[in-house]
């Protein structure tokens, strides 16, 4: 079953607009929630991340909103730019006994920012 | 300067062959991973290694055998390749502990024909 649900699958936004991507999870063992950005032919790269004891985190034009009781979190991209066109993945992380973290990814959102 | 490097970037091979993908990280991380991205871009963890020791194997067929000669390297060997193995394979690494960022390589696009 899909442990992290992500929507929408694709999104077209005008330059300067706000892009919003939503995710929901079920497993309360998740302890960290990163967002990754992936450009074609490249590996995913961390964009911004949040701990579940924080309701909002902002870094530049990127903001994560986190609702622990609803088990939902979202990414807002303000003043969207054509260079933001990429695939965005939400993820939920579990700390592994023995070291490291296991990332469970959402299904991805393909964002296109038009001029 | 590449933090996590994988070779080769592209791999085309016939069904039944055996192939390897190499991964090296120069970030000083203790933990390394293999993730698989399918044709629908869905990313899923395959293996995690910490200091050369296997931590998790996410129900990956035993045709896939990771090998970690030291904590900076995690190679993936695949035996008897099948059409369904076609995907992009990403190596990643991170520090040990909670809330740590995973750094991904550029990926290896494997095509089995």
Contacts between the chains, C-beta under 8 A, distances in Angstrom:
chain1	res1	chain2	res2	distance
A	31	B	98	6.0
A	31	B	99	7.6
A	32	B	98	6.4
A	32	B	99	4.9
A	34	B	101	7.2
A	34	B	102	8.0
A	36	B	104	8.0
A	38	B	41	7.9
A	41	B	106	7.4
A	41	B	107	7.7
A	42	B	106	6.0
A	42	B	107	7.4
A	43	B	4	7.5
A	43	B	90	5.3
A	43	B	92	7.6
A	43	B	104	3.3
A	43	B	105	5.4
A	43	B	106	5.3
A	43	B	107	5.4
A	44	B	43	7.0
A	44	B	90	7.4
A	44	B	104	5.0
A	45	B	104	6.9
A	46	B	101	4.8
A	46	B	102	7.3
A	46	B	103	7.8
A	49	B	99	7.4
A	49	B	101	7.3
A	51	B	99	6.4
A	87	B	41	6.2
A	89	B	43	6.5
A	93	B	98	7.9
A	93	B	99	7.7
A	95	B	97	7.4
A	95	B	98	4.6
A	96	B	48	6.1
A	96	B	50	7.7
A	96	B	55	5.3
A	96	B	56	6.3
A	97	B	55	7.8
A	98	B	50	5.5
A	98	B	53	7.0
A	98	B	55	4.3
A	99	B	30	6.1
A	99	B	31	5.1
A	99	B	48	7.9
A	99	B	50	3.2
A	99	B	51	7.1
A	99	B	55	6.1
A	99	B	96	4.1
A	99	B	97	7.8
A	100	B	30	7.6
A	100	B	31	3.3
A	100	B	33	7.1
A	100	B	48	5.1
A	100	B	50	5.5
A	100	B	55	6.1
A	100	B	94	5.9
A	100	B	96	6.0
A	100	B	100	7.8
A	101	B	31	7.8
A	101	B	94	6.3
A	101	B	98	7.1
A	101	B	100	6.2
A	101	B	102	6.8
A	102	B	45	5.5
A	102	B	48	6.6
A	102	B	56	6.4
A	103	B	35	7.7
A	103	B	43	7.7
A	103	B	45	6.4
A	103	B	102	6.2
A	104	B	45	7.7
A	105	B	42	7.1
A	105	B	43	4.2
A	105	B	44	7.2
A	107	B	40	7.5
A	107	B	41	7.6
A	107	B	42	5.9
A	108	B	41	4.9
A	108	B	42	7.3
A	108	B	43	7.9
